[in-house]
């Protein structure tokens, strides 16, 4: 017990397609972020409270390279996430959604109407995010990864600026599996 185990924890971000071609997991329908993007595309609207929420996206290949770079780093925990978040407004635009920001009541009415024609399981990831923002009173918890970014920089690794359209191309039916 006294010696312990020499280990590190790698907390991985919101994984998306490969950085060079957007290739994504075979079973994308089971991915919560894929579900969120699909729900957003169905709704074509978003409550104002969510429009500027920062979304972190980490290409799967960059995540793997970052973990390899950190293997012998010695820290107990690393937050392996791309430190360049984008807003939901930018995400929507990249997905071809002409986002119509509305107040919370209008959004909930539109959501209720949409649930009459779209399977609720499709809408669940977006509803979950909306409910979390409501519970936090409009605020959102954002992960901090400055120590990991510094450790990676010391090893010559830099995160790419998000290329949302490419990274989500498999989500949008343009690439991937």
Order of alpha helices (4+ residues) and beta strands (2+ residues): beta-beta-alpha-beta-alpha-beta-beta-alpha-beta-beta-alpha-beta-alpha-alpha-alpha-alpha
